[in-house]
């Protein structure tokens, strides 16, 4: 039998949230392992025009987390795209709201960053940390719970033991299922179509979002004039759109954005992802804690999913740091309960707000179209309220 490798914290899932947590814990006196069944795709294969189809709208608060970890410069050195304006309007009227970073006295509202760029910069930082081990291409075959440690048996034959196990392994979390933690939620009966496009008119470093009755369409600015699109549609329409050839899809897409950016002149491959809302009954188990999509998933209409996961990381690191300072066992239930209390309320509040937006803009039953268009116009003119909402969305009021 091979020797058991011992850790203080083992993180399963090397995506944005898991890699950020590993990077953050690298600054503490802990033995940390980051486990993933795959090697995250972090390069552009030498093609600077090939963008990752999955991007994240990173808020100022999340940017500050990456800066504190020394990972931000690695992202900037690859490819990040600031957005300084946001325009949101409804297809069923003339209501529109415009957020401008200059009005807030800020350099930008946030950044659109490809997911693999974020992970690449984080892995670079992790590789420079002596107390963090990368355990990639390692499949978990068995999880054995114990009073003092959790043991993982890998397909490679290796055995890992840890004081605290962290599930950052996504919406279908293996660790959550092992712990028997139930998830409540529902499918939206929608799919998000994603692609990279180039348009006739420059995107003006603006995030454009139009609410259609079948779901919102967002054009998110990338560098060199490209945009990442996220187009939410009911399943049947999404399937029809995915069946169109590239030229047909470009015409339909340009029309769906109301021609704001002229014709769509180029489009990458497309992909579609089913959408659902889910929330774990508990964020903690036997020496186990869940972060990010393993604990909660929300509708992407405001692009807050990754930022909620990063806030989970910040909350968990703070709780672990306090426990270490008090010489407490970081895997104990009463320690982990502090993290759950801290994050569960905030996550549920954001989920409720996003669900409210989804319901408000997802119906044409009178008088809702009139009310929401009137509301958009009134909010656009109420500068103090609009500024408060913008700064809160940027993470600057929390």
WOHUVEN-V159160 format. One line per field, one symbol per residue. burial: # if it has 16 or more other ideal C-beta (glycine too) atoms within 10 Angstrom, else .. A space follows every 10 residues. Layout:
burial->???
//
This chain:
burial->....#.#### ########## ######...# #######..# .#.#...... ########## ###.##..## ##.##..### ########## ##..#.#.## #..#.#.### ########## ######..#. .####..#.# ..#.....## ##.#....## ########## #.####.##. #.#....#.# #########. ..#.###### ##.####### ##...##### ###...##.. #.......## ..##.##..# #..#..##.# .##.###### .####.#### ########## ########## #######.## #.#......# #...##.### .###..#..# #..#..##.. ##......#. .##..#..## .....##..# #.###...
//
